[in-house]
Amino acid sequence: MLQALGLGRNEEAVYTALLSRPTASSQELVRQTGLGESEVDRVLLDLSERGLVVVAAEGDDRLPDPSDGGSPRPSARYRLTPPSVALAPLLVEQRNALHRAEAAFTMLTEQYRSTAAHPAGSVVEVVVGREQVAHRFHQLQRGAQRELLMFLVGEPSAVAREDADVSESSALDRGVGLNTLPARSGIEVGLSVEGHAGYTPGAITAASLSYSYDGGATWTEAPTTRLGGRWTAVLDHTGADGSQVMTKASFTDAHGNAVTQTITRAYDVR
């Protein structure tokens, strides 16, 4: 969470540990975070220099003092500076940096489109090479805001990238539509139906959704619920990573009419 504000993983661990207590010594933070003593001391010094942590008082824990022949000396106790005071400047810096980056992005995009080599009407970019295609798709995943559509011609070829799963998961977490679903359970899908020309369906009285990983040879029926006229199916794709999914949805309305729709490749499981 705090890595977005420029803090490292260990800095975030120590900062979060201090959130749960009024004050803490470095020894207590070592036990709570699992980090080494020297690393906790380094992090506390860094956080102190940033103004995120201050020395609250000297504690009862005693440390050997090399300057005094190893006799015990009191250890410092640390507390957080109020986040509203300490983190606000970091947030402002990040926001300003983002605004500058957006301005630069707009300027570079306009310059790119205004050159003779890239006319404004050109919407197709040709990317050649397996690794180049994989890299460009990775960029599109990272930059997508609402939806990412793919049009495949011929037999698709998979190109592995170490960061592919991270990019896809990040896009899914942002709500980007990738025509994929994660390989887990508890996935809720809304079920609805629209009438064709000249027919308005009545209230849906029955709805079902089944899915298949083997092209329709076998089907799994998803449990469905109805709440306030809205139907929802719950999918379980645990262990189905990499599968192509066929779906079959059936509806019956209050007029007694029924319809079944089958989609050969509705989505992929990632």
N, C-alpha and C positions, 0 to 999 in steps of 0.2 A: 504493500500500500504506500509506504513512505518512500519507496524507491522512485516513484514518480516525481518526488520533490528533491531528488538528488542524493538521497541517503542510500548507503549500501545495505546489503542483507544483514550483516552483523550489527551495523548501526541501528537498523530497524528493530532487531531482536533485543538489544539493550534498551532502546527507547520504550518499546512495548512493555518490557519487564518493569521498568520504572513507573509505568502507568498504573500498575496494580498495587503500589505501595507509596506511602508518603515520602519515605527516604529509603536508601539502600546503600550498603557498602559494596566495594568491588568484589569482595568475597561472596556476598550474597548473590550478586549478579552472575558470578561465575557458576554458582550452583544452580541458579534458575535458568540460565541460557544454555549451559553446557559448553560455552566457549572457554578457551584457555585464559589464564590469568593475565598474561601479557597482552592478549588481544582485547580483553575487556578494558584494561588500563588504556590501551591505545584508543579504543572507541570512546571512552569517557573523556579523554583529552580532546579528541576531535569534536565531540558534541559540546564540550565546554567552550571551545574556541568558536563554535558556531552560535553560541548563546542559547542552545537548546537545553543544557543541563548546567546547574550551578551546585557548588559545594554548600550543603545545608549546615553541617556541623561535624565535629569530630566524634566518632563513635567509640564504643567500649572495646571493639575488637582491637587487638594489639598486633602490630607488625614489627619485625626486627628492623632496627635503624642502623645501616652500615656506618653512618657517620658517628655513631655513638657506641661503637664496639658491639653492636648487635642487641643493645637493650631495647625492650619493647617501646613502641610509640603508638599513639592512637591513630586509627585509620579514618580516612574521610568518609563522610556520608553524602550522598548526592540526591538531589531532587530535580524534577523537571521544571523548566520555565513554563508557565501556562501556554498551551499550544496556540491559543488565540493571539498571543504576543510573539512567540518564537517562530511559529510556522508560517504566519502571514507573510513575512518578507520573502520566504522561499517560494510561496505560492505566487506572489506578485512577480518575482523574477521569472518563474516558469511561464506565467501567462504572457509577460512581455516578450519572452523569447519565442513563444508560439505565435504571437502577433507578427513579429519580425519575420518568422519563417513563412507565414501565410502570405505576407506582402511580397517576399522574395519569390515564392511559388507562383503567385499571380503574374509578376513581372516576367519571370522566365518562361511561363506558359505563353504569354502574349508574344514574346520575342521569338519563341519557337514557331508559333503559327504564322508570324509575319514574314518569315524568310521564304525565299523562292523555292527552296527545297522542300518545305512543308506547307503547302497552301492550306488556307482555312477550310476548304471543302474536303480535304483529305481526312478520312476517318479510319483508314485501314493501315496498320503497320505490320510489315512482314518480318517475322522473327525466325531465323534459321538456326538449326542445331538443337539437339536434345537438351543440353544443359542451359542454353540460352532461353529456350521455351520454359523450362522449369523455373528459371530465375525470374522471368517476366510474370509467370503465373503467381509466384510467391509475392512479387511486388503488388500485383492486383489484389491478392487476398489481404495484404497488410493495409492497403489504401481504400478498400471498399467500405462504404458507409451504409448502404441499404441492401443491395443485392448484387450478386456476381453470377452472370449467365455464361454458359459455355455452349458452343456449337461445334460438335465433333463431326469431322468428315473422315470416313475410313475407319480402320481399326485403331483404337486408342493405344498409346504406348506409355507405360508408367516410367517416370524418371524419379528416382529416390533422391530426397534431400533431407538432411538431418533436421532442418528447421521447418519442414512441411507441416508436421502435426501441430507445432506451436502456432504457426500462422493460421491454420484452419480453426483451431480451437479458439484463438483470439478473435477471429472474425465471427464465429458462432456466439461467443460471449457478448459481442457488441450488438448482436441481433441481425447480422448480415445473413440474407437468404442465400444459401449455397446449394439448395436442393439436396442437402444431406442431413442426416440425423446422427447423433452420437451413439456409440455402442454402449448403451446403459439402459436401465429400466426406468419406469415412472415417467415416460414421455407422453404428455397429454396433447391430443390432437382434436381440434374441433370438427364436428361433422355437420354439414349443411347441404341443402339442395336448392336448386333454382328451377323454375318451370320453363318450358319452351314456349315459343310463340303460340298464343291462343289458349294456354293452360296455366292457371295459377294453382300451385299445389296447396293443399290444406296443411294443417299442423302435422308435423312428423310424429307418428305414433310408434314407429319402430325404426331403429337404425343399427347397423352392424358394420364392422370393419375387420377384414381378415388380411393377412399378409403372408407372402411366400418368398423364400430364398432360392427356390429351385425351379423357377419359371412356372409355377402353378401346379407342380406335381403334388405337393403337400401344402397345407394352409394352417396358419395359427390364427384363431379368432381372438381379437383384443377385447377385454372387458369394456363395457360402455356404461355410462351413467347419463341421466337426464336431470337437469336442474333448471327450472324456470323456462322450459321450452328449448333449452340449449343442450345438445348432445355432445358428449366428449368420449373419446376412446383413449385408452392408456396402452402404450406400446412398450414392449420389453425386447430390446435388441442387445441384451447382454451377451457377449461372446460372438457377435455377428460382424465384427469389424471387417471391412472390405467387401461386404455382401451387397449385391444389387437386389432391390426389393420390388416385388410386384404387389399391388394392392387390389382389393375387391371390396367395394362399399355398396351396401344395400339399404334402401329406404322404403318405407310405407307411409302414406299420408292418411289423413282422416277421411278422405274420399274412397279409400280402399285401393288406390293405385300404388304400384310398386315399381321400382327401378333399381337396376344393378349396374355399376360402372366398374370396369377393370382397367387398370393402368399397368402396362407391361413393365416399365421401369419408372416407378414413381419417384424413387430417390435411392441414394446410396447410403450405406452405413459406414461411418468413419470413426 
